[in-house]
Amino acid sequence: MKICIVGCGALGSVIAAHLARLGEIAVYVYDVSEAHMSAIQQHGLRISGAADFTVKVNATSNPREIPRCDFGIFATKSLHTRAAAEQTAHVFGESAPVCSVQNGLGNEEIIAQHIQLVIRGATTLAAHLIAPGHAGLEFYSTLWIGPFEPSGTPYKLVAQLAEIMNYAGLKVVALHDARGAQWTKLIFNSAVNAAGALTRLHHGAATRFAPTAALYEALLEEGEAVAKALGISLHGDPRKMIAEGARHPGKRNVSMLQDVLAKRLTEVDAVNGAIADRGEKLGVPVPLNRALWQLVKGIEHGWADPS
């Protein structure tokens, strides 16, 4: 069996490395970072932290070098989804399902424009890149996956992928409807990511500081109201996700803060922007999500046009 990981950042690296430990699976990772791919080719893919091992993986920055695969996992930033899908669609053909484990909304819709079978996914597994070829796993957590409804992906393929990933040492739950899990993670991200990016407080500090904790709660309530208006029942409580992250002993910067510190474009469009767009369309008040989206977009604009 062949599995391709598209987008080998921190999360993609962790998933790829675990799958590669299964000798019967050939794992291919594709990423535009030539330094990261070169390091994996030369030294293997290293995982440290909650797990510590190094494994050989087929790595490339040229999508034409990837053979036809039986499954795909998309782990790119949401702003790179379209390009990644266009570049790798030939790898999956008409019969290989692709699972998005990305942040935010809209990724599955974009992937489905290029790939026939799509799986919806969400996870709170926490990881970060330490160096090219080396990812730090902060803690294991659940990955929820289910069919992306418009694509007609058979549930048996979702269950098969979950079984493979669980056998590889990951914690994956197959659901017939994963929208609730996706929205729970989305609402969690809408609070911790934008607030962290704007205040530059690490996750634990922002959780314990009363003003930012109150902002978290207000953002959660906005997102929950939009989900309710859409008829989506959440799969869990985003407050528990916030508490889980805050218990991590280190000073953990959320991904959007890492992007802001590095002056990289963020995923705010697919997170706070997506909630604000849907809320406004439905007539649900979402002033905080809209304001945080505007502020983060202002920061991004300042890098390109500081005048």
Buried (B, 14 or more C-beta within 10 A) or exposed (E): EBBBBBBBBBBBBBBBBBBBBBEEBBBBBBBBBEEBBBBBBEEBBBBEBBBEBBBBBBBBBEBEEBEEBBBBBBBBBBBBBBEBBEBBBEBBEEEBBBBBBBBBBBBBBBBBEBBBBBBBBBBBBBBBBBEBBBBBBBBBBBBBBBBBEEBEBEEEBBBBBBEBBBBBBBBBBBBEBBBBBBBBBBBBBBBBBBBBBBBEBBBBBBBEBEEBBEBBEBBBEBBBBBBBBEEBEBBBBBBEBBEBBBEBEEEBBBBBBBBBEEEEBBBBBBBBBBBBBBBBEEEBEBEBBBBBBEBBBEBBEEEEEEE
